[in-house]
Amino acid sequence: MVLRHARTARRTALAALGGLVLTALPSAAVAGSAPPSEPASGAARALGTDRAPAPVLGALQRDLGLSPAQASERLANEAEAGTRAGILRNALGDRFAGAWVRGAVSDELSVATTDAEDVAAIEAQGAEAVVVTRPLAGLRAAKDKLDAAAAARDTAGTPLWYVDVPANRLVVQARTVSAGAAFVDAAGIDDQDVTIHVSAVRPRLLQDITGGDAYYINGTARCSVGFSVTRDAQQGFATTGHCGDRGDTTTGFDRSAQGTFQDSVFPGRDMAWVGTNDAWTATPGVRAQDGQEVQVTGSVEALVGAAVCRSGSTTGWHCGTIQQHETSVSYAEGTVDGVTRTTVCAEPGDSGGPFVAGSQAQGVTSGGSGDCTRGGTTFYQPVNPILADFGLTLTTEPGQTATPDPQDGAEGPWTAGRVYPAGATVTRDGVRYRCLQTHQAQSAWAPAGTPALWQRL
């Protein structure tokens, strides 16, 4: 059962309820209440969404039907909502059941809890409180059982499963109800917690062997460059694992020698990185429309409902919204866990290309269904696990050269280059902080000066 509570005006003092204490977020307005002339929130400034790239704004107007003012407002609202959701996630603890944004300009932040006594404190942060029966941790544990069951069975008839955070349920996409029910039964989870969605569509990987203007693997298959990265002195780029195996060679868009796959994981995950030769230089640019570029400034993970844009060598520059994080998808070539489901379209050859939210890197294109004529669904492999697992540093504007720490997420001194998940705790100058939004730390984002990402304890 899901119960919704209307938003109230956000208090600027501390809100305490049943032991839940929340500190008001500086500069953050109540969702939907800020006049157009209000200065950008601290979160929007910190993440660069108050200076959103023109190609992102233009594509949001085209693909989401927004006006120029609405496109700018949406990105600012999403940045600010991510910080408020992070504060509430940390405060609610085991009762937290997810957060998402809604509305044409993402001016409605919803935060779910399993305890009705949390409602007033949630509303004090300007969010709609949604009381549900299942905590997010419980739904993720149930999804883990589906993942385990998938490893021991043929999932061609059940190609997609995920946690639907707004609905507070698991969803299994199946070709028939009986196939979905058998999968749920094999996982040993309560079918009352699961919705079976019947569809004949099976997502496919988006690699193309017909050639194109991107990068080529072993002289034949074509994929798209993701994000520029470095590891120590080695430059290169992140891409998807199904595009190539470790040791495969690549050539660039002009067919000149480019590099070699250094690491690759597929199936299970869909991640890889290519180390390039001295002729290629890592830059923070992402190709957009009409020869323009978006300069990447970080990797802060966006909320469900947030707008994202994708670049690919087949179909170019397209936008949509995030539907679910931590989705599992069964391709004919193998099952991949932990991808993000979106409404953005893509086609073969777009694989490996970058997804951004404003100027924040989100992930690299994995697969999907449909096309950019009729529309479709596309999944991306989140970029932060790629950076953390392979020890890579995202190339950003302005650039940062810190070497990533392999112990990501562990409590200890704050370190530039480390990937911090939401909820991680660190120390800096003798002060403890808790991470509000998953991201790779940069030297310019030290906790004391970045309340959009860190909460002082």
Phi, psi and omega in degrees: 000140180238124177245130181252144179238132182297149178291151172239170178298137183285131176281150177259357175264183177291143176246117183239135180206115176056038179090354180269117182239128183235134175268132181300142182276121179301137174071001183270126181268160172298134181304130175084356185255352186281131176289156183304333184274354183297138178300153180300146180292164177301323179295316180298320178293316182297322184264000175082008182283347173283352176235047187301138180299139180304321179296327177292313180298318180296318181290325176296321177297316182291311190272334180251001176068039182258156170279166177304318180293321180294321179298315179295317182295321181298313181297320178295318179298320182292323177296314181292322180295324179299322179291314179297321178296323178295318177300315181290323177302313181293323182287321183285332178061232184294345180275348182295133183235015174118166179213149180201161177246153179220171176096156182303326180247021178053042182267007179240105175264125176248136177231128184258144178219158177266001184235118182297339180290349178274353189303310184298320180293324177294315180295333179293341175265013176077018181252158171280129178271130178239117181266124185231175183262340187241124175289156180300321179299323179292319178295321178293324177295320177294321177296324177301325178292322175295319178301317181294320179294324181296329181292342184247011183211165176283123183253019179300327180274351178225073192281356186208135174209146186195168172270120174271097187298310180300327180274349180058043182214163167273146175236132174242121174270125185223156178286332176218158177299319182296323178295318178295317180296321180295322178295314179298317179296320179296330180280345179072032179249158182291121182292348176289343180268001190236137169255129177260118180256118184274126179205142177274355184280135172239124179302152179232156172290156187249032174278149183230136180254013180266359178086164181168183184268078179208240170228152187242144182251121181053030175077004184232287186294151180240135172223185182243141176297139177268255181243143174293139180218167172224153168225109190057237182269355183276122175268160179176203179211150175275147179204191181264150184292330182288350180285334181187159178261160178305131181097344177295145181261153180233151169237154185278187181302333181264010179071011176278155181305137186233303184181197184220140174297120181274321178212150179204135177231120173187133356281198188093290167241177179226073187219147179199166169215147182249127172271129186258163180277180187292347180282349184243134183243130179290129177229161179277006186283144170237126183291130180246224183257154175056038177077003180277165177228150171256130179267118183287134181243355180174193183220041180288125185290131182275157180283161168302134182097346182287156179279140176224151177234150185231145175241137180210154186285346178266310189248356175082229195247116182219153182233164177188209181228159177280129178262311179210144168268169173052047177270148172250135182226135180258103172276165176300331183272351180148164182268139179237132179252155172081015178272166179251133182266134183224169176266007181285143178274160174197165180218168180308136183101341177280349181308139178089343184289161189276145167251135176230151170243106191065243176249013181263125177296135180246315183178185181239141187299128180256293182197192180168197178217160183083196180205183184269008171265314181262345186094167181181193180239136179228143179249142173236146172281118181303144185282328184299319174297327177297313180298315183291313186290326182261359179067044185255154173248125177292135176278121186233169175242113358288150186293154172223144191243013182296143177276128182298145175271129184292342182271057185294141175087345182284148177290137181166194180297141175296134184225123175298138181099343179277145174271121181251122174281157176303133181099345179294147178245145182220169171239147179209120181054039177079005181247139178266142179225154174241135183289135180264328183219134180301132181191164169268125184293143176237157182300330180278355184247041177300146187305316185299329183258006184227070180294348175291338184243340187227139177247124180290136181260000000 
